[in-house]
Amino acid sequence: MKIIVNISDARVSKDSDDELVTYSLGSCIGVALHDPTTRIGGMLHYQLPSGRMDSAKAAKNPLMFADTGMKYLVDKMLALGVNKKRLKVKIAGGAQVMNDAKTFQVGKRNYAAIRQILWKNGMFIDAEDIGGHNARSLSLQIADGTVHVKSQGNMKSL
């Protein structure tokens, strides 16, 4: 079954028939986590790097931010029995979609945030499709951890 991960959302599944999918990854970043031993997977689609930017928003919707969203996702997966050290991490997004002046550089800030969060948790990126100027979609097959990224009609495996 296809499970949609919306913007500022996270989903976890242990059903090998499931596929987690998120769309519209512009400056946002999608994080796909998969434990190959337990065959449990999860996905986060976050918009901003840190809940410290707006603690009221972070309290209301922690999945909007990299730091609070990753804590939520990892905690959910650990509760289902994954081993954090076995998790395969694949990410996509972080595009520069605003303007040529690169005023906010949200995509770059989002990417820096996830790298730091993962490093602090002893986790490392196994594959990524980051940057550029185009939006992406990200999908994760729970059965085997296969991750695909689609952008401008082109699909590739991570």
C-alpha positions as CSV (number, residue, x, y, z in Angstrom):
1,M,0.0,0.0,0.0
2,K,1.3,3.5,-0.8
3,I,1.5,5.7,2.2
4,I,1.8,9.4,1.5
5,V,4.1,11.4,3.8
6,N,2.8,15.0,3.6
7,I,4.8,18.2,4.1
8,S,5.7,18.5,7.8
9,D,4.8,14.8,8.3
10,A,6.4,11.5,9.2
11,R,5.3,7.9,8.8
12,V,6.6,4.5,9.9
13,S,5.8,1.1,8.7
14,K,6.7,-2.5,9.3
15,D,4.4,-3.9,6.6
16,S,6.6,-5.3,3.7
17,D,3.8,-4.4,1.3
18,D,4.0,-0.7,2.1
19,E,5.8,2.1,0.2
20,L,6.3,5.4,1.8
21,V,6.2,8.3,-0.6
22,T,6.7,12.1,-0.3
23,Y,6.3,14.7,-3.0
24,S,7.2,18.4,-3.5
25,L,10.7,18.3,-2.0
26,G,12.0,21.7,-3.0
27,S,14.0,23.3,-0.2
28,C,12.4,20.8,2.1
29,I,14.3,17.5,2.8
30,G,12.9,14.0,2.8
31,V,14.7,11.5,5.1
32,A,14.2,7.8,4.5
33,L,15.3,5.4,7.2
34,H,15.3,1.6,6.9
35,D,16.4,-1.2,9.2
36,P,17.2,-4.2,6.9
37,T,17.1,-6.7,9.7
38,T,13.6,-5.8,11.1
39,R,12.4,-4.5,7.8
40,I,11.0,-1.4,9.4
41,G,11.1,1.9,7.6
42,G,10.3,5.5,8.2
43,M,10.2,8.8,6.4
44,L,10.2,12.4,7.4
45,H,9.4,15.5,5.2
46,Y,10.6,18.6,7.0
47,Q,10.6,22.2,6.0
48,L,13.0,24.1,8.3
49,P,16.3,23.3,10.1
50,S,15.5,24.0,13.7
51,G,12.6,24.2,16.0
52,R,14.5,26.8,18.0
53,M,13.6,29.2,15.2
54,D,10.0,29.2,16.5
55,S,9.4,27.2,19.6
56,A,5.6,27.7,19.5
57,K,5.5,26.2,16.0
58,A,7.8,23.4,17.0
59,A,5.6,22.5,19.9
60,K,2.5,22.6,17.7
61,N,4.1,20.7,14.7
62,P,7.5,19.1,15.6
63,L,7.6,17.5,12.1
64,M,8.1,20.8,10.5
65,F,11.7,21.0,11.7
66,A,14.7,18.8,11.2
67,D,15.7,18.5,14.8
68,T,12.3,17.8,16.4
69,G,11.1,15.8,13.4
70,M,14.1,13.5,13.4
71,K,13.7,12.9,17.2
72,Y,10.0,12.0,16.6
73,L,10.8,9.6,13.7
74,V,13.8,7.9,15.3
75,D,11.9,7.5,18.6
76,K,8.9,5.9,16.8
77,M,11.2,3.5,15.0
78,L,13.1,2.5,18.1
79,A,9.8,1.8,19.9
80,L,9.1,-0.8,17.1
81,G,12.4,-2.5,17.6
82,V,14.9,-1.0,15.2
83,N,18.6,-0.7,16.0
84,K,19.7,2.8,15.3
85,K,23.2,1.6,14.2
86,R,21.7,-0.6,11.5
87,L,19.5,2.2,10.0
88,K,20.2,3.0,6.3
89,V,19.8,6.7,5.8
90,K,18.9,8.2,2.4
91,I,17.9,11.8,1.8
92,A,16.7,14.0,-1.0
93,G,15.7,17.7,-1.4
94,G,17.4,20.8,-0.3
95,A,17.0,22.6,-3.6
96,Q,17.5,26.3,-4.1
97,V,14.0,27.2,-5.2
98,M,13.5,30.8,-4.0
99,N,15.4,33.3,-6.2
100,D,18.7,33.9,-7.8
101,A,19.7,36.1,-4.9
102,K,19.7,33.0,-2.7
103,T,18.4,35.2,0.0
104,F,17.4,32.5,2.6
105,Q,19.3,29.4,1.3
106,V,16.8,27.3,3.2
107,G,17.8,24.2,1.2
108,K,21.5,24.5,2.2
109,R,20.5,25.2,5.8
110,N,18.2,22.2,5.9
111,Y,21.0,20.0,4.5
112,A,23.5,21.3,7.1
113,A,21.0,20.6,9.9
114,I,20.3,17.0,8.9
115,R,24.0,16.2,8.6
116,Q,24.7,17.6,12.1
117,I,21.6,15.8,13.6
118,L,22.6,12.5,12.1
119,W,26.3,12.9,13.1
120,K,25.2,13.6,16.7
121,N,23.2,10.4,16.7
122,G,26.0,8.3,15.3
123,M,24.1,7.9,12.0
124,F,25.5,8.6,8.5
125,I,24.0,9.3,5.1
126,D,24.3,6.2,2.9
127,A,23.0,8.0,-0.3
128,E,21.6,11.4,-1.2
129,D,20.2,13.6,-4.0
130,I,20.6,17.1,-2.7
131,G,20.7,20.7,-4.1
132,G,20.0,22.0,-7.6
133,H,16.9,23.9,-8.5
134,N,14.3,21.2,-9.1
135,A,11.7,19.6,-6.8
136,R,11.8,15.9,-6.2
137,S,9.7,13.0,-5.0
138,L,11.1,10.3,-2.7
139,S,9.9,6.8,-2.2
140,L,10.9,3.9,0.2
141,Q,10.0,0.3,-0.3
142,I,9.6,-1.3,3.2
143,A,10.2,-4.8,2.0
144,D,13.8,-4.2,0.9
145,G,14.7,-0.6,1.7
146,T,14.9,0.4,-2.0
147,V,14.8,4.2,-2.3
148,H,13.9,6.1,-5.5
149,V,14.1,9.8,-6.3
150,K,12.1,11.3,-9.1
151,S,12.7,14.7,-10.6
152,Q,11.5,16.2,-13.8
153,G,10.2,12.9,-15.0
154,N,13.6,11.1,-14.4
155,M,13.8,8.4,-11.7
156,K,17.0,7.1,-10.1
157,S,17.8,4.7,-7.2
158,L,19.7,5.9,-4.2
